[in-house]
Amino acid sequence: MKVNLKEISREENVMVWLGHSSLFIQIDRERFLIDPVLVAGSPVSFFNKPFKGAEAYSPEDIPDIDYLLITHDHWDHLDYEAVISIKNRVGKVICGLGVGEHFRHWGYNKKDIMELDWNESAMLKNDIALHILPAQHFSGRKFIGRDKTLWVSFMIVAPSLNIFISGDTGYSKHFFEIGQRFPTIDFAIFEFGQYGYDWRDIHLMPNDLVQAIKELNPKRSFAAHNSKYALAKHPWKAPLEFVSKLSEEHKFNIITPMMGELVYLEDCSQKFTKWWEE
Protein backbone atom coordinates (compact mmCIF):
# COMPACT_ATOMS: atom_id res chain seq x y z
CA MET A 1 0.00 0.00 0.00
CA LYS A 2 1.04 3.62 -0.26
CA VAL A 3 -0.29 6.54 1.74
CA ASN A 4 0.68 10.14 1.13
CA LEU A 5 2.90 10.88 4.13
CA LYS A 6 2.75 14.60 3.44
CA GLU A 7 -1.02 14.65 3.91
CA ILE A 8 -1.06 13.00 7.33
CA SER A 9 -2.20 15.50 9.93
CA ARG A 10 0.32 16.18 12.68
CA GLU A 11 -2.51 15.57 15.15
CA GLU A 12 -2.39 11.84 14.30
CA ASN A 13 -0.19 9.44 16.29
CA VAL A 14 0.71 6.98 13.54
CA MET A 15 3.38 4.70 12.10
CA VAL A 16 3.99 3.72 8.49
CA TRP A 17 6.36 0.87 7.68
CA LEU A 18 8.28 1.86 4.54
CA GLY A 19 9.89 -1.59 4.18
CA HIS A 20 12.78 -3.43 5.85
CA SER A 21 13.67 -1.29 8.92
CA SER A 22 12.54 2.06 7.50
CA LEU A 23 9.77 3.66 9.54
CA PHE A 24 7.82 6.91 9.58
CA ILE A 25 6.50 7.65 13.07
CA GLN A 26 4.47 10.64 14.12
CA ILE A 27 3.81 11.17 17.80
CA ASP A 28 2.64 14.25 19.71
CA ARG A 29 3.01 16.38 16.56
CA GLU A 30 6.67 15.39 16.03
CA ARG A 31 7.80 13.43 12.98
CA PHE A 32 10.46 10.73 13.22
CA LEU A 33 12.10 8.88 10.34
CA ILE A 34 14.04 5.76 11.28
CA ASP A 35 16.75 4.09 9.13
CA PRO A 36 15.41 5.27 5.74
CA VAL A 37 16.63 2.93 3.00
CA LEU A 38 14.70 4.20 0.01
CA VAL A 39 17.19 4.05 -2.87
CA ALA A 40 19.93 1.46 -2.25
CA GLY A 41 20.47 -1.07 0.54
CA SER A 42 23.94 -1.96 -0.72
CA PRO A 43 27.04 -0.20 -2.08
CA VAL A 44 26.64 -2.10 -5.38
CA SER A 45 23.52 -2.04 -7.57
CA PHE A 46 23.35 -5.78 -8.31
CA PHE A 47 23.15 -6.86 -4.64
CA ASN A 48 20.33 -6.53 -2.13
CA LYS A 49 17.61 -5.54 -4.55
CA PRO A 50 14.09 -5.10 -3.15
CA PHE A 51 11.32 -7.51 -4.04
CA LYS A 52 8.84 -6.23 -6.59
CA GLY A 53 6.20 -4.19 -4.81
CA ALA A 54 8.46 -3.45 -1.84
CA GLU A 55 10.01 -0.33 -3.36
CA ALA A 56 6.97 1.95 -3.38
CA TYR A 57 8.48 4.74 -1.29
CA SER A 58 11.27 7.03 -2.49
CA PRO A 59 12.97 10.07 -0.91
CA GLU A 60 10.54 12.35 -2.76
CA ASP A 61 7.69 10.90 -0.69
CA ILE A 62 9.21 11.99 2.63
CA PRO A 63 7.77 15.15 4.23
CA ASP A 64 9.64 17.52 6.52
CA ILE A 65 11.11 15.43 9.34
CA ASP A 66 11.83 16.69 12.85
CA TYR A 67 14.14 13.83 13.86
CA LEU A 68 16.08 11.37 11.72
CA LEU A 69 17.07 8.39 13.89
CA ILE A 70 19.82 6.02 12.72
CA THR A 71 20.35 2.78 14.65
CA HIS A 72 23.70 1.98 12.97
CA ASP A 73 25.61 2.59 9.76
CA HIS A 74 25.16 -0.64 7.78
CA TRP A 75 24.04 0.00 4.21
CA ASP A 76 20.62 -1.56 4.76
CA HIS A 77 19.98 0.99 7.55
CA LEU A 78 21.86 4.05 6.33
CA ASP A 79 21.20 4.78 2.65
CA TYR A 80 23.56 7.51 1.41
CA GLU A 81 21.39 8.58 -1.53
CA ALA A 82 18.25 8.72 0.61
CA VAL A 83 19.71 10.85 3.40
CA ILE A 84 21.35 13.18 0.87
CA SER A 85 18.02 13.61 -0.94
CA ILE A 86 16.12 14.58 2.23
CA LYS A 87 18.89 16.68 3.81
CA ASN A 88 16.99 19.96 3.54
CA ARG A 89 13.88 18.41 5.12
CA VAL A 90 15.57 17.07 8.26
CA GLY A 91 15.59 19.00 11.54
CA LYS A 92 17.96 16.90 13.66
CA VAL A 93 19.93 13.69 13.11
CA ILE A 94 20.22 11.53 16.24
CA CYS A 95 22.53 8.52 16.20
CA GLY A 96 25.15 6.55 18.11
CA LEU A 97 28.73 7.68 18.61
CA GLY A 98 30.71 7.99 15.39
CA VAL A 99 27.77 7.69 13.00
CA GLY A 100 27.41 11.46 12.85
CA GLU A 101 30.76 11.65 11.04
CA HIS A 102 29.08 10.21 7.94
CA PHE A 103 26.54 13.02 8.00
CA ARG A 104 29.16 15.72 8.53
CA HIS A 105 31.13 14.32 5.60
CA TRP A 106 27.97 14.33 3.46
CA GLY A 107 27.26 18.01 4.11
CA TYR A 108 24.88 18.02 7.06
CA ASN A 109 25.32 20.92 9.45
CA LYS A 110 27.28 19.92 12.54
CA LYS A 111 24.80 21.68 14.86
CA ASP A 112 21.99 19.51 13.51
CA ILE A 113 23.71 16.22 14.44
CA MET A 114 23.41 14.69 17.90
CA GLU A 115 25.62 11.68 18.71
CA LEU A 116 24.89 9.84 21.94
CA ASP A 117 26.28 6.87 23.87
CA TRP A 118 24.30 4.00 25.35
CA ASN A 119 22.16 5.12 28.30
CA GLU A 120 22.32 8.79 27.37
CA SER A 121 19.15 10.78 26.74
CA ALA A 122 17.93 13.91 24.99
CA MET A 123 14.89 16.07 25.60
CA LEU A 124 13.09 16.85 22.36
CA LYS A 125 10.23 19.18 21.58
CA ASN A 126 6.73 18.74 23.05
CA ASP A 127 8.04 17.03 26.21
CA ILE A 128 9.34 13.99 24.33
CA ALA A 129 12.39 12.24 25.80
CA LEU A 130 14.61 10.07 23.60
CA HIS A 131 16.73 7.44 25.32
CA ILE A 132 19.65 5.78 23.51
CA LEU A 133 19.92 2.18 24.68
CA PRO A 134 22.14 -0.85 24.07
CA ALA A 135 21.85 -3.43 21.31
CA GLN A 136 24.00 -6.44 20.38
CA HIS A 137 25.21 -6.03 16.82
CA PHE A 138 28.19 -4.54 14.91
CA SER A 139 28.84 -1.67 12.51
CA GLY A 140 30.75 -0.53 9.46
CA ARG A 141 30.16 0.29 5.81
CA LYS A 142 33.22 -1.47 4.38
CA PHE A 143 34.69 -4.95 4.53
CA ILE A 144 37.53 -3.57 6.64
CA GLY A 145 37.49 -1.27 9.66
CA ARG A 146 34.46 -2.68 11.45
CA ASP A 147 33.02 -1.46 14.74
CA LYS A 148 34.33 2.09 14.68
CA THR A 149 30.80 3.46 15.22
CA LEU A 150 28.13 2.58 17.76
CA TRP A 151 24.93 0.55 17.16
CA VAL A 152 21.96 1.47 19.34
CA SER A 153 18.31 0.95 20.19
CA PHE A 154 15.90 3.78 21.03
CA MET A 155 13.09 4.45 23.47
CA ILE A 156 10.78 7.34 22.66
CA VAL A 157 9.01 8.46 25.83
CA ALA A 158 6.23 10.85 24.85
CA PRO A 159 3.21 12.19 26.72
CA SER A 160 0.94 10.01 24.59
CA LEU A 161 2.86 6.71 24.62
CA ASN A 162 6.25 5.02 24.86
CA ILE A 163 7.80 3.40 21.78
CA PHE A 164 10.80 1.03 21.78
CA ILE A 165 12.88 0.53 18.61
CA SER A 166 15.27 -2.42 18.96
CA GLY A 167 17.62 -1.77 16.04
CA ASP A 168 19.49 -4.75 14.65
CA THR A 169 20.33 -6.95 17.61
CA GLY A 170 20.87 -10.43 18.87
CA TYR A 171 19.38 -11.52 22.15
CA SER A 172 21.19 -10.53 25.34
CA LYS A 173 20.48 -9.35 28.87
CA HIS A 174 19.84 -5.82 27.60
CA PHE A 175 16.20 -6.71 26.89
CA PHE A 176 15.59 -7.66 30.52
CA GLU A 177 17.39 -4.52 31.72
CA ILE A 178 15.38 -2.26 29.41
CA GLY A 179 12.17 -3.92 30.58
CA GLN A 180 13.11 -3.24 34.19
CA ARG A 181 13.98 0.38 33.46
CA PHE A 182 10.85 1.06 31.40
CA PRO A 183 7.95 -0.90 32.93
CA THR A 184 5.43 0.65 30.53
CA ILE A 185 6.07 0.12 26.83
CA ASP A 186 3.07 0.80 24.63
CA PHE A 187 4.60 -0.20 21.30
CA ALA A 188 7.76 -2.19 20.61
CA ILE A 189 9.40 -2.50 17.19
CA PHE A 190 11.67 -5.53 16.92
CA GLU A 191 14.12 -6.29 14.12
CA PHE A 192 13.03 -9.81 13.20
CA GLY A 193 14.02 -11.25 9.86
CA GLN A 194 17.23 -12.06 8.00
CA TYR A 195 18.14 -14.51 10.76
CA GLY A 196 20.08 -17.76 10.70
CA TYR A 197 22.21 -19.91 12.97
CA ASP A 198 25.43 -18.19 11.90
CA TRP A 199 23.90 -14.80 12.75
CA ARG A 200 22.29 -15.79 16.04
CA ASP A 201 24.45 -13.34 18.03
CA ILE A 202 23.53 -10.31 15.90
CA HIS A 203 19.94 -10.99 14.73
CA LEU A 204 17.02 -12.28 16.78
CA MET A 205 16.19 -15.94 16.23
CA PRO A 206 12.52 -16.97 16.58
CA ASN A 207 12.87 -18.18 20.17
CA ASP A 208 14.84 -15.04 21.01
CA LEU A 209 11.94 -12.88 19.86
CA VAL A 210 9.61 -14.75 22.21
CA GLN A 211 11.95 -14.13 25.14
CA ALA A 212 12.48 -10.46 24.25
CA ILE A 213 8.72 -9.83 24.12
CA LYS A 214 8.25 -11.54 27.49
CA GLU A 215 10.96 -9.40 29.09
CA LEU A 216 9.79 -6.08 27.63
CA ASN A 217 6.08 -6.91 27.97
CA PRO A 218 4.87 -4.29 25.45
CA LYS A 219 1.16 -3.70 24.89
CA ARG A 220 1.70 -4.13 21.13
CA SER A 221 4.63 -5.26 19.01
CA PHE A 222 5.70 -5.08 15.38
CA ALA A 223 8.40 -7.06 13.56
CA ALA A 224 10.44 -5.13 10.98
CA HIS A 225 13.63 -6.08 9.07
CA ASN A 226 11.82 -8.51 6.78
CA SER A 227 9.98 -8.81 3.45
CA LYS A 228 11.80 -6.18 1.38
CA TYR A 229 15.20 -7.86 0.90
CA ALA A 230 16.59 -11.38 0.98
CA LEU A 231 19.72 -11.32 3.13
CA ALA A 232 19.28 -14.70 4.84
CA LYS A 233 18.34 -18.20 3.71
CA HIS A 234 14.89 -18.46 5.28
CA PRO A 235 11.79 -18.11 3.03
CA TRP A 236 10.83 -14.47 2.67
CA LYS A 237 7.51 -14.86 4.47
CA ALA A 238 8.83 -17.04 7.33
CA PRO A 239 9.11 -14.13 9.84
CA LEU A 240 5.54 -13.05 9.11
CA GLU A 241 4.19 -16.57 9.48
CA PHE A 242 6.05 -16.98 12.77
CA VAL A 243 4.83 -13.74 14.39
CA SER A 244 1.26 -14.40 13.25
CA LYS A 245 1.31 -17.85 14.87
CA LEU A 246 3.10 -16.48 17.93
CA SER A 247 0.44 -13.82 18.40
CA GLU A 248 -2.30 -16.44 18.31
CA GLU A 249 -0.59 -19.00 20.56
CA HIS A 250 0.92 -16.71 23.22
CA LYS A 251 -1.72 -13.99 23.06
CA PHE A 252 0.94 -11.44 22.19
CA ASN A 253 -0.54 -8.47 20.37
CA ILE A 254 1.83 -8.49 17.37
CA ILE A 255 0.54 -6.46 14.45
CA THR A 256 1.20 -7.32 10.80
CA PRO A 257 0.56 -4.23 8.66
CA MET A 258 1.43 -4.18 4.99
CA MET A 259 4.26 -1.91 3.90
CA GLY A 260 2.71 1.51 3.56
CA GLU A 261 -0.35 0.77 5.69
CA LEU A 262 -1.32 3.39 8.27
CA VAL A 263 -0.96 2.10 11.84
CA TYR A 264 -2.79 4.07 14.54
CA LEU A 265 -0.46 3.89 17.52
CA GLU A 266 -3.12 4.36 20.18
CA ASP A 267 -5.67 1.96 18.69
CA CYS A 268 -4.87 -1.45 20.17
CA SER A 269 -7.96 -2.92 18.48
CA GLN A 270 -6.80 -2.16 14.92
CA LYS A 271 -6.87 -5.34 12.82
CA PHE A 272 -4.54 -6.40 10.00
CA THR A 273 -4.77 -9.10 7.35
CA LYS A 274 -2.42 -12.00 6.60
CA TRP A 275 -1.43 -10.18 3.43
CA TRP A 276 1.58 -12.42 2.74
CA GLU A 277 -0.74 -15.35 2.02
CA GLU A 278 -2.24 -13.61 -1.02
Secondary structure by P-SEA (a helix, b strand, c coil): cccccccccccccbbbbccccbbbbbcccbbbbcccccccccccccccccccccccccccccccccbbbbcccccccccaaaaaaacccccbbbbccccaaaaaaaccccccbbbbcccbbbbcccbbbbbbbbbbbccccccccccccccbbbbbbcccbbbbbbccccccaaaaaaaaacccccbbbbbccccccccccccccaaaaaaaaaaacccbbbbcccccccccccccaaaaaaaaaaaaaaccbbbbbccccccccccccccccccccc
